[in-house]
C-alpha cells in the first residue's frame, strides 16, 4: 500500500513538471458518500436486504421443521419397525440436504445474493464513471481519486477538492433527463447539463477504457455461464444418483415383502395352520399401509423436484432479464 501511495505522489510531481504552465488539477470523490445519496441505489439495496431476510426466514423455518421431524422420530422409534425407521431417517436426510443446497445457492460465494449485489452495483458504478469522465473533461482535471477505494490511500484531502457533490448532481441531471416526459422537462434537464469540451486525447483514452471494460465483462460473463453450467450438471448428477438410490431401496423393500408373504410349508404344525388365515390377513393389511405410504412419499418427492426445477428456471429467467436491463442502462448512458 505504501508503494502505491509513493507511486501516486511521484506521478503527481512528474505531472507537475510537465504541466507547470497551468498547474496540475487534482480532485477526489467518495464513492460511499455518493451511493448514500443516490435514491435508486438505496431503494434497490433495501429491496435486496428484504429479499435476503425472506430467504433466511424460509431456510430457518425449514431447518426447524427438519429438527422437529428428528425429535418426533426419536420419540416414535419404539413403535416403528426397522424398515420404517430407516425410511424416515432417509427422508429427513434428503430434506436436510435440499435445504442446505438451497442455502448455498442463495448465500454461497457464487449464490444469488452475490450475483444480485454485483448486478445492483454495476449500473451505479457505470453512472459514477460516466459522471467522473464528464466532469474531468469539462473542468480539465488531471487526476481524480476515489477516497473510499482500497486501491488508493489518502494521506491528506482538502475539502475544496472533493467533487462528490458534483458527481451526485451530474447523476441526478442524467436521471431527470432520462425520466423526462414532456418537452419542457427535457429542455430544463438539458439546460442543467455541463457543456463538454472536445478533447481527442481524452476521447481516445475513454474509448480504450470502454473496450477494455467490455472485454473484461465478456470474460466475466463467460466464466459465470461456465460456472452455472457446471452447477447444473452437478445438480442433475446428484438428482439421478438420489433417484437410483430410491429405486434400489424400493426394490429391496419389495423383495423383503415378497419373501415375508410366501405361503408356509406343509410341514407346519396343525396349530400353526389354524392361525395362518388370520396371519395372512394381518400381513396383507400392513402391506397395503406400507404401499400407500410409499406412493405418498414418491408423490411428495416428485412434487418437490418439480417445484425446485420451476424455481431454478425462474431464477435463470430473472438473471437474464437483469443482464438485459443492465445492458439497456449502459447503452442509454453511452448514448447520452
Residue pairs with C-beta under 8 A, 6 or more apart in sequence:
1 153
4 151
4 152
4 153
5 152
5 153
5 155
8 145
8 152
11 143
12 24
12 26
12 143
15 24
15 142
15 143
16 23
16 24
19 142
24 142
24 143
25 139
25 140
25 141
25 142
25 143
26 141
26 142
26 143
26 144
26 145
26 161
27 135
27 136
27 139
27 141
27 143
27 144
27 145
27 161
27 162
27 163
28 144
28 145
28 146
28 147
28 154
28 157
28 161
28 162
28 163
29 128
29 132
29 144
29 145
29 146
29 147
29 162
29 163
29 164
29 167
30 146
30 147
30 148
30 162
30 164
31 128
31 146
31 147
31 148
31 149
32 148
33 148
33 164
34 128
34 164
34 167
34 168
34 171
35 41
35 42
35 124
36 42
37 168
38 124
38 127
38 168
38 171
40 124
40 175
41 120
41 124
44 120
45 120
48 113
48 116
48 117
48 120
51 116
52 106
52 107
52 113
55 106
55 107
55 113
59 99
59 102
59 103
59 106
62 95
62 99
63 96
63 99
66 92
66 95
66 96
66 99
69 88
69 92
69 95
70 92
73 85
73 88
73 89
73 92
77 85
80 88
83 253
83 256
87 249
87 297
90 249
91 297
94 242
94 301
98 304
98 308
101 235
104 111
105 111
105 112
106 112
106 113
107 113
108 114
110 224
110 227
110 231
112 315
115 224
115 319
116 322
119 322
119 323
119 326
122 326
123 326
123 329
123 330
126 329
126 330
126 333
127 171
127 174
127 333
128 167
128 171
130 174
130 333
130 336
131 166
131 167
131 170
131 171
131 174
132 144
132 167
133 202
133 206
134 170
134 194
134 196
135 141
135 144
135 163
135 166
135 167
135 170
135 194
136 144
136 202
137 196
137 197
137 199
137 202
138 194
138 195
138 196
138 197
140 197
144 163
145 152
145 154
146 152
147 154
147 157
147 162
170 194
173 189
173 192
173 193
174 333
174 336
176 185
176 188
176 189
176 192
177 186
177 189
177 190
177 193
177 336
178 332
178 336
180 186
180 188
180 189
210 334
221 323
228 316
235 312
239 305
246 298
246 301
250 294
253 290
253 294
257 287
257 290
260 283
261 280
261 283
261 284
261 287
264 272
264 273
264 276
268 276
